[in-house]
Amino acid sequence: MNATILFGHGSSDPSWRAPIDKVASTMMAADPLVLVRCAFLERTEPDMATIVAELVQTGVNQITIVPMFLGVGRHAREDIPLLVSTIQGVYPSVNFQLKPSVGEEPAVIELLAQLAMPSTC
């Protein structure tokens, strides 16, 4: 069984997570069979270890992690791969795939550029 974790930074402001939750709900609306959860690096619950444990208990053996980061700073380059490696050691029978941060995706860059373009009205 497959699952996707949308992984965000986290914030002390609870409303900060709303866009990531919206991505998850949009995914589930597009395909009711998709199994998607949100997890956060800091200041927001749940963390990745908690979500991975829950998914593994339900029989998930393939987890794709999508870092919901626009910038590719230290967290994206170092902290997230280390965290995934550590969790992989706890669950060696689970296949983890760490995708690039969304800010590295050409489609996201193109969409952001379109949204930032001045209106010609």
C-alpha positions as CSV (number, residue, x, y, z in Angstrom):
1,M,0.0,0.0,0.0
2,N,1.2,3.5,-0.9
3,A,1.0,6.8,0.9
4,T,2.2,10.4,0.4
5,I,3.4,12.7,3.2
6,L,3.2,16.4,2.5
7,F,6.0,17.7,4.7
8,G,6.1,21.3,5.7
9,H,8.2,23.4,8.0
10,G,5.7,24.3,10.6
11,S,4.8,27.4,12.5
12,S,3.6,28.6,15.9
13,D,0.6,30.1,14.0
14,P,-2.0,27.3,13.6
15,S,-3.4,28.8,10.4
16,W,-0.1,28.5,8.7
17,R,-0.7,24.9,7.8
18,A,-4.0,25.7,5.9
19,P,-2.4,25.7,2.4
20,I,-0.8,22.3,2.9
21,D,-4.0,20.9,4.3
22,K,-5.7,22.2,1.2
23,V,-3.3,20.5,-1.1
24,A,-4.0,17.2,0.8
25,S,-7.8,17.7,0.6
26,T,-7.5,18.5,-3.1
27,M,-5.5,15.3,-3.7
28,M,-8.1,13.3,-1.9
29,A,-11.0,14.9,-3.8
30,A,-9.2,14.1,-7.1
31,D,-8.7,10.5,-6.1
32,P,-10.6,9.2,-3.0
33,L,-8.3,6.2,-2.9
34,V,-5.2,8.3,-2.4
35,L,-3.7,8.1,1.1
36,V,-2.1,11.4,2.0
37,R,-1.1,12.9,5.3
38,C,0.6,16.1,6.4
39,A,3.6,16.3,8.7
40,F,5.8,19.1,9.9
41,L,9.4,19.6,10.8
42,E,8.8,21.9,13.9
43,R,6.3,23.9,15.8
44,T,3.3,22.1,14.3
45,E,1.9,18.7,15.0
46,P,2.1,16.0,13.8
47,D,5.8,15.3,13.1
48,M,7.0,12.9,10.4
49,A,7.9,10.1,12.8
50,T,4.3,10.1,14.2
51,I,2.7,10.0,10.7
52,V,5.1,7.3,9.5
53,A,4.3,5.1,12.5
54,E,0.6,5.5,11.9
55,L,0.9,4.7,8.2
56,V,3.0,1.6,8.8
57,Q,0.5,0.4,11.3
58,T,-2.2,0.5,8.6
59,G,0.0,-1.6,6.3
60,V,1.7,1.1,4.2
61,N,5.0,-0.2,2.7
62,Q,5.7,2.7,0.2
63,I,5.8,6.3,1.4
64,T,6.5,9.2,-0.9
65,I,7.6,12.4,1.0
66,V,7.0,15.7,-0.7
67,P,8.8,18.7,0.9
68,M,6.4,21.6,0.7
69,F,9.3,24.1,0.7
70,L,9.7,26.9,-1.9
71,G,13.3,27.6,-1.0
72,V,16.0,25.0,-0.9
73,G,17.8,25.9,2.3
74,R,19.5,23.9,5.0
75,H,16.3,22.1,6.0
76,A,15.6,20.9,2.5
77,R,19.2,20.0,1.7
78,E,20.3,18.5,5.0
79,D,17.7,18.1,7.7
80,I,14.9,16.4,5.7
81,P,17.2,13.8,4.0
82,L,18.8,13.0,7.4
83,L,15.3,12.7,9.0
84,V,14.2,10.3,6.2
85,S,17.3,8.3,6.6
86,T,16.8,8.0,10.3
87,I,13.2,6.9,9.8
88,Q,14.2,4.4,7.1
89,G,16.5,2.8,9.7
90,V,13.5,2.4,12.0
91,Y,11.3,0.9,9.2
92,P,13.7,-1.0,6.9
93,S,10.9,-2.9,5.2
94,V,9.2,0.4,4.0
95,N,10.3,2.0,0.8
96,F,10.7,5.7,1.2
97,Q,10.9,8.1,-1.8
98,L,12.0,11.7,-1.0
99,K,10.9,14.0,-3.8
100,P,12.6,17.4,-4.5
101,S,11.1,20.4,-2.7
102,V,8.1,21.8,-4.6
103,G,10.0,25.0,-5.2
104,E,12.4,23.1,-7.4
105,E,9.6,21.8,-9.7
106,P,9.5,23.5,-13.1
107,A,5.7,23.5,-13.1
108,V,5.5,25.2,-9.7
109,I,8.1,27.8,-10.8
110,E,6.1,28.5,-14.0
111,L,2.8,28.8,-12.1
112,L,4.3,31.2,-9.6
113,A,5.7,33.3,-12.4
114,Q,2.3,33.5,-14.0
115,L,0.7,34.4,-10.7
116,A,3.3,37.2,-10.2
117,M,2.9,38.7,-13.7
118,P,1.3,42.1,-13.7
119,S,-2.3,42.2,-15.0
120,T,-2.8,43.7,-18.4
121,C,-6.4,44.8,-17.8
